[in-house]
Amino acid sequence: MTINVLEDPKNPYEAFKKALVLHITAPTIEDSNEALYLAESFSENLTEEEILKAKNEVDIYPVSYTHLRAHETLRYLVCRLLL
């Protein structure tokens, strides 16, 4: 799944959802951050209700272990290693 950033989305709601999915499934932290930036820019054209609805729809997707590790901080790493 990709998003063409050179053209305006025909449906900002669907573009926002795609960007959220890309954020969740991104293989690297850089890709994840880029997708989150896109999601924020698409959300400017949406109401609060649409944003919440899209987030609830996207929440059904599982998050990979790699994605979780990409967001891991030193504090959480130490806690995980101590368990």
C-alpha positions as CSV (number, residue, x, y, z in Angstrom):
1,M,0.0,0.0,0.0
2,T,1.4,3.4,-1.0
3,I,0.2,7.0,-1.0
4,N,1.1,9.3,-3.9
5,V,2.0,12.5,-2.1
6,L,2.3,14.5,-5.3
7,E,-1.5,14.6,-5.9
8,D,-4.4,15.6,-3.6
9,P,-6.3,12.7,-2.4
10,K,-9.8,12.2,-3.9
11,N,-11.1,11.1,-0.5
12,P,-9.2,12.6,2.5
13,Y,-10.9,10.1,4.8
14,E,-9.6,7.0,3.0
15,A,-6.2,8.7,2.5
16,F,-6.1,9.3,6.3
17,K,-6.9,5.6,7.0
18,K,-4.2,4.4,4.5
19,A,-1.6,6.7,6.2
20,L,-2.6,5.3,9.6
21,V,-2.2,1.7,8.3
22,L,1.2,2.6,6.8
23,H,2.2,4.1,10.1
24,I,1.3,0.9,11.9
25,T,2.9,-1.5,9.4
26,A,6.0,0.5,8.5
27,P,9.1,-1.6,8.6
28,T,11.3,1.3,9.9
29,I,10.9,4.1,12.3
30,E,11.6,6.6,9.5
31,D,8.8,5.1,7.4
32,S,6.5,5.1,10.4
33,N,7.2,8.8,11.1
34,E,6.6,9.7,7.5
35,A,3.3,8.0,7.4
36,L,2.3,9.6,10.6
37,Y,3.1,13.0,9.1
38,L,1.0,12.2,6.1
39,A,-1.9,11.1,8.4
40,E,-1.7,14.4,10.2
41,S,-1.8,16.4,7.0
42,F,-4.8,14.5,5.7
43,S,-6.6,14.9,9.0
44,E,-6.7,18.7,8.5
45,N,-9.6,18.1,6.1
46,L,-11.6,15.9,8.4
47,T,-13.9,16.5,11.3
48,E,-13.1,15.1,14.8
49,E,-15.8,12.5,14.3
50,E,-14.3,11.3,11.1
51,I,-10.8,11.1,12.7
52,L,-12.1,9.1,15.6
53,K,-14.1,6.8,13.2
54,A,-11.0,6.2,11.0
55,K,-8.8,5.5,14.1
56,N,-11.4,3.0,15.4
57,E,-11.5,1.2,12.0
58,V,-7.8,1.0,11.7
59,D,-7.3,-0.3,15.3
60,I,-8.4,-3.7,14.2
61,Y,-5.1,-4.3,12.4
62,P,-2.5,-6.2,14.3
63,V,0.9,-4.6,15.1
64,S,4.0,-6.5,14.2
65,Y,6.7,-7.2,16.8
66,T,9.1,-5.2,14.6
67,H,6.8,-2.2,14.8
68,L,6.7,-2.5,18.5
69,R,10.5,-2.7,18.8
70,A,10.8,0.4,16.5
71,H,9.0,2.5,19.1
72,E,10.8,0.9,22.1
73,T,12.6,3.3,24.4
74,L,15.7,2.5,26.5
75,R,13.5,2.5,29.6
76,Y,11.1,-0.2,28.1
77,L,14.0,-2.1,26.8
78,V,15.6,-2.4,30.2
79,C,12.2,-3.4,31.7
80,R,11.7,-6.1,29.1
81,L,15.2,-7.5,29.6
82,L,14.7,-7.6,33.4
83,L,11.5,-9.7,33.0
